[in-house]
Amino acid sequence: MSRNLLTPEPSSRLDRGLVDLAGRLLPRICKGGVKGRLSILIFHQVLSEPDPFRPEALDAETFHWQIALLAEHFNLLSLPEAMERLRQGTLPPKAACVTFDDGYADNANVALPILLKHRVPATFFISTGYLDGGRMWHDTVIEAMRLMETDLLDLSDSLGQRFLSGTIHEKRRSTRRLIALLKNLDPSDRDALIDQIIEPVSSVLPTDLMMTSEQVRMMHKSGMTMGCHTVTHPIFTTVRMDTVRQEIQQGRAELESLLDEPVTLFAYPNGRPFDDYQAEHVRLVRDLGFEAAFSTARGVATQDTDDWQLPRFTPWDRIPSRFMARLLFNGFHTASTRVPLP
């Protein structure tokens, strides 16, 4: 790994100094034992190179220094071990876990070698319906806009809007608008609109964005944990309860068939309490026998946290000192945002 961001030249010494200061403060905030505080990080993609159509996705160099900092300043545990020790009150100080959602192929091709180099365990929550050549719906929109050769995408009849698609900047803005509009639609309505959008480029869309079944097995054999993330990643508040149950049960069964062992961890698609899942969904996950489930609410987990609404947060920052500051700040907050259960 290039160390310019971690051991910088004099012009960047301030950044390194702030990183070290945050590291010294962490044990005071992220305590261990019965008052233990567990930080759970969530990642999605790790691209080999930056992609202008996916500005939020990490590239390999950024992920590398982030994992190096985590390994230097935290006690990184596998998620199953961390959950057991959290319940027992035996967490070490500065306890943290790394998780990934969805099942992107770059998790195996790019992220895994970095994790193994630093001996960092991670949990991967897999949406099984996209393995072996599938695509998540928002990726279909992104890739269709990337390939679009017209200057205007006219969806006046369906969405009442038109989208500029001439330059890369227009395509990026239009992609963000489209995803925001489509996100909370009923999945069948959303997919029908996406079929309309991709029609001119459907034959050349990529089929290698998500993992293969063999990659899932390979990652598990390398020591990584696999968790359930449904089949097709529906936002639970947009579909019927029987659909939610079927998505969870089928996703779990498919993953267990691949791994030949029980799958005991679950992550809610999108994961925001109230907006994306509600009390009946938490009860269903619990009643289906999962040992723990994870949201995308910020904060750290403690012994008082609901085991089926454990918090995770995304460290977006691309500067080491800000990355460490966000981890430190998150450590102050226990998981207060959760759906109350009767």
Secondary structure, DSSP 8 states (H G I E B T S, - for coil): ---TTTS--GGGHHHHHHHHHHHHHHHHHS--BTT--BEEEEE--EESS--TT-TTSEEHHHHHHHHHHHHHHSEE--HHHHHHHHHHT-B-TTEEEEEEEE-BHHIIIIIHHHHHHTT--EEEEE-GGGTTT---HHHHHHHHHHH--SSEEEETTTTSEEEE-SSHHHHHHHHHHHHHHHTTS-HHHHHHHHHHHHGGGGGG--S-SB--HHHHHHHHHTT-EEEE--SS---GGGS-HHHHHHHHHHHHHHHHHHHTS---EEE-SS--BTTTB-HHHHHHHHHTT-SEEE----SBB-TTS-TTSB--B----SSHHHHHHHHHHHHT-B--------
